[in-house]
Amino acid sequence: MAHHGNVQLTFVIVAPPELEAEGDRIFKNHAVWMEKTHHRDGDKALLVYDVSKVAELSNPMDPTSAPTGNTVFILAEIYASPAGIEDHFEQANSNWEEFENFKKWMGACQVSITPCAPVVHSLW
């Protein structure tokens, strides 16, 4: 299913070795919370939810390069419209019990967030 015209929320979080387990714990909880609380229809619909995890490489353009020891977590969510992302953040603030722990964990990591990017190219 192509997602042209929808919007994407993306987090790229680089965690040091001592925080990898906390990231695993938080994202396990996050997936359960997302499934229980997020819309599946209408303009607030969550269309894609993916969490990826990989060892950070010393040269990200060379898959054979040595790992740095850090772990990269990638959270990618696609919503039908910006209303879904607004709803997501409202719910995180009001009913996700791990939200404060998530923010604290991210504060100890390197983080890049793109909160609402229109999807301009999408296949299938």
N, C-alpha and C positions, 0 to 999 in steps of 0.2 A: 504494500500500500504506500503510495507516494504521499508526502506530507507538505508539498508546496503550499504556501499560504498559512500554514500553522506556525506556532512559535516554540522555540526550544530554550530550555533552562539547562545550563551546563556548569558543573563544578569540576575543576581539576585540582586535586589535593595531593600534595607530595608530603608523605609522612615519614619522619625518621623511624629507624627500626624499633625503637622503644614504644612507638605509638601505633604500630601496625595492628596489634591485637585490639586496641580500642576502636580503630576504624572498622575492623571486622564486626565487632560487637554492635557498634552504632548502626552500620548499614544493614545488618541482619534485622535489627529492630525497626529501622526505617522502612524496609520492604514490607514488613507486616503491617505497619501503620498506614503506609500508602495504599495497600490493597483494601484495608478496612474503610478508609475515609474518602478516597478520591472518586470523583465522578467518572462515569464511563460513557455518558451520553451528553449531548448538547454542547454549548459553547465553553463549558468548564471541563470538558472531557480530557482525561489523561489518555493519550494515544500510544505513547511509548514510555517505558520505564526500564532503564538499563544502568547497572552498576558494573563497571569493569575494574580490574585490579591487575597491576603488572609491576615487576621490578623496574625501577628507574635505571636507565642506561647512561653510562658516561658520555656516549655519543648517540643521541636518539635517532640519528640518521643511519646508524650502523647496528643492525640487530645482533651482531656478534661482539659488540663492545662490552667491556666489563660493567657489571652492575655497580651502582653507587652505594648500595645498602639501603637506600630509601625505597618506599613503595608508593606507586602512583594509583590513586583511586579516581575514577572518572564516573561522575553521575550525569546521565543524560536523560532528560524528560522532555517529551514533546506533548504540547497541549493544543486543543482545537483553536484556542484564541487566548489573548492576554488575560481574559477573565479567569481562565484556569490557573494561570500563574499567580494572579492576585489571590484567588481562593486558596491555593497551596500555601502561600506565606501567611495568610490569615489563620489557616488551620494549624500550621506549624507553631505559631505563637500562642494559640489558644488550647490545642489538645494533643500535641506530640510531647510526651513526657520526657523525651531525650533531647529536646531542642536546645536547652541550655548546655548540656554536655556536648552536643554537636558543635555549638559555637565555641565552647572552651577548647575542644580538640582541634578545631580548625585554627584557632588562635595560636596553637603551638606548631602548626604546619605551614608550608607554603601553599597559598591558595589563589586560584584564579576563578572568578565567577562571571558568567554572562547570564543575567537574569531573564532576558526576554528578547531573543534574537529571532526575527522572522526567517523562516525556512525559504531560501530562494532557489535551491536546487534539491530535488529529491527523486529517487528512482524507485520503482516498484512499490 
